[in-house]
Amino acid sequence: MKTLVVIPAYNEESTIEEVVRGAIKYADVSVTDDCSKDKTPEILKKLQSEFPNRLFVIRHDKNTHIPRGIQDGMKLAVEKGYDWVVTMDAGLSHDADRLPDFINHESCDLVIGSRKETVNVPFYRRVISFLAARVMNYCLSKGLFNIVGPNIKDCTSGYRRYSKDAFEKIAAYPLESIAFDFHMEALSIISLAGGSVRELPIKYIFSNSSFNSKVFKLAVQFAKKLFLRKLHLIPRYP
């Protein structure tokens, strides 16, 4: 079973080398350099010369944020015939040494790294994650009065493993998400299509984050779309 680790990166010169070296011990790696303006491209070029057949670099000439960064990595996985895609953060929030646990996890469409243990996570972020999980579970439930739904504990974690069927769907999908709401959209695509979802407890270390009020508003807007789709007030996904 061939695994490709997909890492979206934007101005990650301080961490990208450590992240790539950590991940490439266990699987091939694809980094989407989302128009970085620091030394990230130079570092990736050096690493690519060291791992010419195992590290792939996709360069965006315009900043497209997380959704296109991950989607382009998934398109590469489709093109090269990988069986699993694991997505990771470029800022050392995710422990690369947990990759074997994702890779060897039981077969399912999506394994979410559920943030059981957290370090330095601001209180407001924990509240947002909690509320997002409640909203997502309701929107993914069958029936208007089922508020528990699939009972997924962490719906917004970006440390995940996607099956071939799942990442092929997302690679070809006309994504609506713009930023961190991608993780909600990817989960909804898989879950509403009848895909199986499991969780794997992980430790999450809060680091530099581009999460801000604008990103929060985008997530709320996307959750609203899911809610309206559940009520059949707007068309469902294609």
BELLINHU-V877814 format. One line per field, one symbol per residue. ss: DSSP state (2 for helix, 1 for strand, 0 for the rest). phi: phi as a letter, one per 40 degrees, with the letter a starting at -180 (. if undefined). burial: + if it has 16 or more other C-alpha atoms within 10 Angstrom, else -. Layout:
# BELLINHU-V877814
ss=???
phi=???
burial=???
This chain:
# BELLINHU-V877814
ss=0011111110000002222222200001111110000002222222222200001111100000222222222222222200011111000000022222222000000111111111100022222222222222222200000000000000000001111222222220000000000222222222220000111111111000000022222222222222222200000000
phi=.cbbcbbcbafbdcbccccccccccbacbbbcccgcbbcddcccccccccbcbbbbbbbccbcbgddcccccccccccccgccbbbbbccbgcbccccddcccccdcacabbccccbbbgcddccccccccccccccccccchcbcccfcfccbcbcccabbcdcccccccccccbcbbccdccccccdccccgccbbbbcbcbbcbdbccacccccccccccccccccccgcbdccc
burial=--+++++++++++--++-++-+++-+++++++++++---++--+--+-------++++++----++++++++++++++---+++++++++++++++-++--++----++++++++-------------+--++++++++++-----++++-++++++++++++++++++++---+-+++++++++++++++---++++++-+++++-----------++--++-+++--+--------
